[in-house]
Amino acid sequence: MTDTPRSAGRKTIRPTLQPRDLMTDQPELAGVWTAQVLTLLPEAFPGILGESLIGRALKDDLWQLNVTDLRHYGEGKHRNVDDTPAGGGAGMVLRADILDRALHDVRAGSRGRNPLIYLTPRGRPMTQGLMQKLAASDGVTLLCGRFEGVDERVIEAHDMIEVSLGDFVMTGGEIAAMALIDATVRLIPRVLGNQASVEEESFSHGLLEHPQYTKPAVWNGRAIPEVLLSGHHAKITDWRRAQAERLTKERRPDLWRAYCAVHDRDPDEDTEL
Ligand SMILES: C[S@@+](CC[C@H](N)C(=O)[O-])C[C@H]1O[C@@H](n2cnc3c(N)ncnc32)[C@H](O)[C@@H]1O
């Protein structure tokens, strides 16, 4: 292992490949929303999080990313972090004692409200509501599993919140961690230039978003709906709301029922959607 911290050219990326007290070149930024990621693949970060608006915000210190290499806490010549599952079965399990040491180090550096999340297919689904709560906190600590997962005892001991990217199984938690960070950071004020886009998009009012169009007005014989070119703002708002309701009712009956419950509407009502 090389014990040289990589900066990836950005002062806010701090992979902790060596003990915290040796890290001198990457000071914590006080009061900045912080994602702390524990992973066996630190080189995977920042990855897509270093690009576009989220990457620009990282560079501009609107949020910061600390990545900890779990291998550093491994034991023996090969820095082992896993062992065979108790009771038998395929694969390997990340050890509780190793993860516990890493978590104690990382969490000692957390400030304020900083929930600890284990990314796992058996967790609660990622939702916009969860991202809104995380964006309003001081940061988040994300444990990325690998192999068959993580020893249950460390999940219990640290009272981790289990969160899933969806009903499928990936090889590790890194992609799920990146999805969570991306969806959360874009809700932090000033990260997106246009805050209105966050307020109007899918899920923000419990509905999927209405269809979007742009120029040309006619493409391959398909015209933009006339109302959108009318300049009549009230009619445009009504049309968009009706489309959002239609799409939500058709595609996501679960969201539609929840929306109707909040707005005191009958989900089976015969509307002209
Ligand atoms: C191969 S998976 C382990 C799957 C586990 N044995 C199970 O059946 O639930 C390895 C790691 O990938 C991550 N992972 C896989 N799918 C995921 C998902 N849908 N959401 C979040 N994390 C996931 C978790 O961190 C997990 O520990």
The ligand as a Gaussian input file, in Angstrom:
#p B3LYP/6-31G(d) Opt

LIG

0 1
 C      -23.045000      -8.781000      -3.102000
 S      -23.695000      -7.557000      -2.040000
 C      -24.206000      -8.511000      -0.652000
 C      -25.606000      -8.959000      -0.785000
 C      -26.110000      -9.678000       0.457000
 N      -25.474000     -10.946000       0.619000
 C      -27.606000      -9.854000       0.334000
 O      -28.044000     -10.863000      -0.181000
 O      -28.349000      -8.936000       0.726000
 C      -22.269000      -6.737000      -1.438000
 C      -22.495000      -5.333000      -0.956000
 O      -22.976000      -4.551000      -2.027000
 C      -23.791000      -3.499000      -1.526000
 N      -25.062000      -3.522000      -2.250000
 C      -25.455000      -4.456000      -3.146000
 N      -26.658000      -4.174000      -3.639000
 C      -27.057000      -3.035000      -3.065000
 C      -28.242000      -2.248000      -3.164000
 N      -29.265000      -2.583000      -3.929000
 N      -28.313000      -1.126000      -2.407000
 C      -27.300000      -0.763000      -1.606000
 N      -26.160000      -1.474000      -1.452000
 C      -26.038000      -2.600000      -2.176000
 C      -23.937000      -3.727000      -0.034000
 O      -23.073000      -2.833000       0.639000
 C      -23.496000      -5.156000       0.157000
 O      -22.910000      -5.379000       1.413000

